[in-house]
Amino acid sequence: MTSMSATLTIGIAFLVTGHAAAILPEQFDQQVMEESTTIITGVLQGIDPAAYTGAKAIRIYLGNQAAFLTESGVVVKTYRISSGAPATPTPQGEFQIYKMQELRVSSQAVPYRMPNYMAFTKNRAFGLHGLPYLGNSAEKSAYWNEAQDHIGTPVSHGCVRFLPEEAVEIYEWAEIGVPVYIQI
């Protein structure tokens, strides 16, 4: 019950404040979040938690390079991400999942392969996906292996990248229409 209470407190406090700073970067680890019972005490005074519940949502915080999956206003999973580089930033605002593709190949001069692609803009130019790779196999792509070191650093062309196994998990959890909120 303590773990559920801590997760509920984190999720609602996070949604109430709207700031990734409410959860410290070192607390992104799911185990740390579940074991902590004292995070963000006092934030909910005078707030009706029912006002901040809803269906599934994906919340991306560019300043902390973090993503949060929420269900009914509760943070259920956290991830480190790699968002857009300064020259090619990730768009900010309220979006939704418009299309899901198990594998998307970019239309750029270099045909990056992006597994578990979930377009969050209407034109489908920006998405959430696993680390991109070149060639027919992610495991044999030098680019893919190097990209694993980039999680936590904004280096993409505007998409939001996840580690491969995490991208699969999110892809299976999400569905068309799930809201995506992106902010600094």
VENZI-V65158 format. One line per field, one symbol per residue. burial: 1 if it has 9 or more other ideal C-beta (glycine too) atoms within 8 Angstrom, else 0. A space follows every 50 residues. Layout:
BEGIN
burial: ???
END
This chain:
BEGIN
burial: 00001111111111111001011000110001110100110011001010 01000111111101111111001110111111111000111000111111 00010100000111111111100101111111110001001011001101 1001010111111101111110010001111100
END
